[in-house]
């Protein structure tokens, strides 16, 4: 059924075992495409849209762009104080993220606002002009176009359940890639033809070639995107599997274990510049990206820093946990000391977003995210062509038209690739 409905004709000289194997791959590829192709395409499209997430957010919200930047930022303590004054009902800690460039806003994030109680992930994002301390915007994650697209890509906007569904979509994509490769794999004498679209071919053959060639050119990137996406959704499961072979493997996307805060009476809490100096001493040669400013006296500062040549541009995992009273380092994680497995795991997000390979990598991911939609459309058209041809052949056989034999029904379906 699937051979007539979707795949190419198989030559009579093909060994029976290969025919049976091909039939299995055809069914897998067909059912995944018809059953889950739309969801795979949706995740791919939204992924393409958020490759340039920050740029999209600024494009849609021009108020976040500082047209005339000053000469020097205000002190971090003063910026945090201004945000706290504007949000007196939010006593917990704030995470301060540095701007991406000179014209970007500084962002302070409040993890669990009361207005979004029960939401899977909906922090308050306060954008601040770092030169004046003026609050440019206060927005909840998920209420803006860019963040809604991000949620749609990562959770289908259904929280924890949706996130798992997206993980299984990634597994479906991986299986579809493997089955597609098995169906595409040409004999040695046809390798050159397998990478090109046949000229002057009939419409049905051209659709088939577009599906086949697009898939093979996108296969490497889609394979990486599916693997990295699966890890980002199911990190603990992947690491549990790795621990069977490497027991010391750990998840780099974590906060390092830290000792409790000293809570020594009579001391004055350290200022943010002092905390930053301690973190820089612990991780020399790194640059600041984020700092968690505690809201309670028993909470530590968490400083996140990045090496200049590090692939993880927006979410580096070099972390220093500092006691706000004594200045003691309570915990530390240094990407430079990761083992081979942890280094690979640390690159999963920047590989998934393309940022590990710079602008070219991001553009490649953007274009590859469009491929599942194109493959869905061409695959559906191919399936419809084959199905219609099979139905017409059956009708002709029933009518016993002269000159039509059972053996000719397969040949009628179109050119053999």
Secondary structure as the mmCIF struct_conf table of DSSP 4:
data_model
#
loop_
_struct_conf.conf_type_id
_struct_conf.id
_struct_conf.beg_label_comp_id
_struct_conf.beg_label_asym_id
_struct_conf.beg_label_seq_id
_struct_conf.end_label_comp_id
_struct_conf.end_label_asym_id
_struct_conf.end_label_seq_id
HELX_RH_AL_P HELX_RH_AL_P1 UNK A 2 UNK A 5
TURN_TY1_P TURN_TY1_P1 UNK A 6 UNK A 6
BEND BEND1 UNK A 7 UNK A 7
TURN_TY1_P TURN_TY1_P2 UNK A 12 UNK A 13
BEND BEND2 UNK A 14 UNK A 14
HELX_RH_AL_P HELX_RH_AL_P2 UNK A 16 UNK A 49
TURN_TY1_P TURN_TY1_P3 UNK A 50 UNK A 52
HELX_RH_AL_P HELX_RH_AL_P3 UNK A 53 UNK A 60
HELX_RH_3T_P HELX_RH_3T_P1 UNK A 62 UNK A 64
BEND BEND3 UNK A 65 UNK A 65
BEND BEND4 UNK A 67 UNK A 68
BEND BEND5 UNK A 71 UNK A 72
HELX_LH_PP_P HELX_LH_PP_P1 UNK A 73 UNK A 75
HELX_RH_AL_P HELX_RH_AL_P4 UNK A 76 UNK A 86
TURN_TY1_P TURN_TY1_P4 UNK A 87 UNK A 89
BEND BEND6 UNK A 92 UNK A 92
STRN STRN1 UNK A 94 UNK A 97
BEND BEND7 UNK A 100 UNK A 101
TURN_TY1_P TURN_TY1_P5 UNK A 102 UNK A 103
BEND BEND8 UNK A 104 UNK A 104
HELX_LH_PP_P HELX_LH_PP_P2 UNK A 105 UNK A 105
STRN STRN2 UNK A 106 UNK A 110
TURN_TY1_P TURN_TY1_P6 UNK A 111 UNK A 112
HELX_RH_3T_P HELX_RH_3T_P2 UNK A 114 UNK A 116
TURN_TY1_P TURN_TY1_P7 UNK A 117 UNK A 118
BEND BEND9 UNK A 120 UNK A 121
STRN STRN3 UNK A 124 UNK A 128
TURN_TY1_P TURN_TY1_P8 UNK A 130 UNK A 132
STRN STRN4 UNK A 135 UNK A 140
TURN_TY1_P TURN_TY1_P9 UNK A 141 UNK A 142
BEND BEND10 UNK A 143 UNK A 144
HELX_RH_AL_P HELX_RH_AL_P5 UNK A 145 UNK A 155
TURN_TY1_P TURN_TY1_P10 UNK A 156 UNK A 157
BEND BEND11 UNK A 158 UNK A 158
HELX_RH_AL_P HELX_RH_AL_P6 UNK A 159 UNK A 184
HELX_RH_3T_P HELX_RH_3T_P3 UNK A 188 UNK A 190
TURN_TY1_P TURN_TY1_P11 UNK A 191 UNK A 192
HELX_RH_3T_P HELX_RH_3T_P4 UNK A 193 UNK A 195
BEND BEND12 UNK A 196 UNK A 196
HELX_LH_PP_P HELX_LH_PP_P3 UNK A 197 UNK A 198
TURN_TY1_P TURN_TY1_P12 UNK A 199 UNK A 200
HELX_RH_AL_P HELX_RH_AL_P7 UNK A 203 UNK A 233
BEND BEND13 UNK A 234 UNK A 234
HELX_RH_AL_P HELX_RH_AL_P8 UNK A 235 UNK A 243
TURN_TY1_P TURN_TY1_P13 UNK A 244 UNK A 245
TURN_TY1_P TURN_TY1_P14 UNK A 247 UNK A 248
BEND BEND14 UNK A 252 UNK A 254
HELX_LH_PP_P HELX_LH_PP_P4 UNK A 255 UNK A 257
HELX_LH_PP_P HELX_LH_PP_P5 UNK A 259 UNK A 261
TURN_TY1_P TURN_TY1_P15 UNK A 265 UNK A 266
HELX_LH_PP_P HELX_LH_PP_P6 UNK A 267 UNK A 271
HELX_RH_AL_P HELX_RH_AL_P9 UNK A 272 UNK A 282
BEND BEND15 UNK A 283 UNK A 283
TURN_TY1_P TURN_TY1_P16 UNK A 284 UNK A 285
STRN STRN5 UNK A 286 UNK A 293
BEND BEND16 UNK A 295 UNK A 296
TURN_TY1_P TURN_TY1_P17 UNK A 297 UNK A 298
HELX_LH_PP_P HELX_LH_PP_P7 UNK A 299 UNK A 300
STRN STRN6 UNK A 301 UNK A 307
TURN_TY1_P TURN_TY1_P18 UNK A 308 UNK A 309
BEND BEND17 UNK A 311 UNK A 311
BEND BEND18 UNK A 313 UNK A 315
STRN STRN7 UNK A 318 UNK A 322
TURN_TY1_P TURN_TY1_P19 UNK A 324 UNK A 326
STRN STRN8 UNK A 329 UNK A 333
HELX_RH_3T_P HELX_RH_3T_P5 UNK A 335 UNK A 337
HELX_RH_AL_P HELX_RH_AL_P10 UNK A 340 UNK A 346
TURN_TY1_P TURN_TY1_P20 UNK A 347 UNK A 347
HELX_RH_AL_P HELX_RH_AL_P11 UNK A 348 UNK A 353
BEND BEND19 UNK A 354 UNK A 354
HELX_RH_3T_P HELX_RH_3T_P6 UNK A 355 UNK A 357
HELX_RH_AL_P HELX_RH_AL_P12 UNK A 358 UNK A 399
TURN_TY1_P TURN_TY1_P21 UNK A 400 UNK A 400
TURN_TY1_P TURN_TY1_P22 UNK A 402 UNK A 403
HELX_RH_AL_P HELX_RH_AL_P13 UNK A 406 UNK A 411
TURN_TY1_P TURN_TY1_P23 UNK A 412 UNK A 413
#
